[in-house]
Each structure stands twice: as C-alpha cells, then as structure tokens.
Amino acid sequence: MNMRLLMLPVEKINKNIPVKGIVYDIGCGKGDLGFILSQRNPKRHIISLDTDHTKITMAQHYYKASNIK
C-alpha cells in the first residue's frame, strides 16, 4: 500500500458514497482505494478508470474481486 493511500480518509469516503450500486474511481492508479471500498461493502460495484494502462494492468493483477471492473 502506498503513502498516498495511508493519508486518504478512507472511512470518511466510505461513509459518503452509496452502500450499493455503481461507484466510479476516476484516476484509480493501482486500484487500492477502489479495492478497499469494494471490500467495505460487496454490494458496491466499483468501476476503476485511469489513463495509465500499466496501472490498470497492475490493478487487475493485484485485486481480483467480483465487484470491481
């Protein structure tokens, strides 16, 4: 996990997004935040987007959850 993720207010973000439905993680990087939020509530469907194809490939490799695309 990187330092940026450690500084994010994950629990505050978690409380302020829908508990179910589609959530877009724009500029997802390696997908750390999207993965954590998907684990907090499996009824969320996280769609992660980034312009860096290498980071998307890394996210797909590291995080295999049925509610992340």
Contacts in CASP RR format, 6 or more apart in sequence:
PFRMAT RR
TARGET T0000
AUTHOR 0000-0000-0000
METHOD contacts of the structure
MODEL  1
MNMRLLMLPVEKINKNIPVKGIVYDIGCGKGDLGFILSQRNPKRHIISLD
TDHTKITMAQHYYKASNIK
1 32 0 8 1.000
2 30 0 8 1.000
2 32 0 8 1.000
5 32 0 8 1.000
5 33 0 8 1.000
5 36 0 8 1.000
8 33 0 8 1.000
10 33 0 8 1.000
10 36 0 8 1.000
10 37 0 8 1.000
13 33 0 8 1.000
13 37 0 8 1.000
14 36 0 8 1.000
14 37 0 8 1.000
14 40 0 8 1.000
14 41 0 8 1.000
17 23 0 8 1.000
17 37 0 8 1.000
17 44 0 8 1.000
18 44 0 8 1.000
19 41 0 8 1.000
19 43 0 8 1.000
19 44 0 8 1.000
20 41 0 8 1.000
20 43 0 8 1.000
20 44 0 8 1.000
21 43 0 8 1.000
21 44 0 8 1.000
21 45 0 8 1.000
22 44 0 8 1.000
22 45 0 8 1.000
22 47 0 8 1.000
23 34 0 8 1.000
23 37 0 8 1.000
23 44 0 8 1.000
23 45 0 8 1.000
23 46 0 8 1.000
23 47 0 8 1.000
24 46 0 8 1.000
24 47 0 8 1.000
24 48 0 8 1.000
24 49 0 8 1.000
25 31 0 8 1.000
25 33 0 8 1.000
25 34 0 8 1.000
25 37 0 8 1.000
25 46 0 8 1.000
25 47 0 8 1.000
25 48 0 8 1.000
25 49 0 8 1.000
26 49 0 8 1.000
26 50 0 8 1.000
27 48 0 8 1.000
27 49 0 8 1.000
27 50 0 8 1.000
27 51 0 8 1.000
28 34 0 8 1.000
28 48 0 8 1.000
28 49 0 8 1.000
28 50 0 8 1.000
28 55 0 8 1.000
28 56 0 8 1.000
28 59 0 8 1.000
29 48 0 8 1.000
29 50 0 8 1.000
29 52 0 8 1.000
29 55 0 8 1.000
29 56 0 8 1.000
29 58 0 8 1.000
29 59 0 8 1.000
30 55 0 8 1.000
30 58 0 8 1.000
30 59 0 8 1.000
30 62 0 8 1.000
31 48 0 8 1.000
31 55 0 8 1.000
31 59 0 8 1.000
31 62 0 8 1.000
31 63 0 8 1.000
34 46 0 8 1.000
34 48 0 8 1.000
34 63 0 8 1.000
34 68 0 8 1.000
35 46 0 8 1.000
35 59 0 8 1.000
35 62 0 8 1.000
35 63 0 8 1.000
35 65 0 8 1.000
35 68 0 8 1.000
37 44 0 8 1.000
37 46 0 8 1.000
38 44 0 8 1.000
38 46 0 8 1.000
38 65 0 8 1.000
38 67 0 8 1.000
38 68 0 8 1.000
39 65 0 8 1.000
42 65 0 8 1.000
42 66 0 8 1.000
42 67 0 8 1.000
43 67 0 8 1.000
44 67 0 8 1.000
45 67 0 8 1.000
45 68 0 8 1.000
45 69 0 8 1.000
46 67 0 8 1.000
46 68 0 8 1.000
46 69 0 8 1.000
47 69 0 8 1.000
48 56 0 8 1.000
48 59 0 8 1.000
48 68 0 8 1.000
48 69 0 8 1.000
50 56 0 8 1.000
50 59 0 8 1.000
END
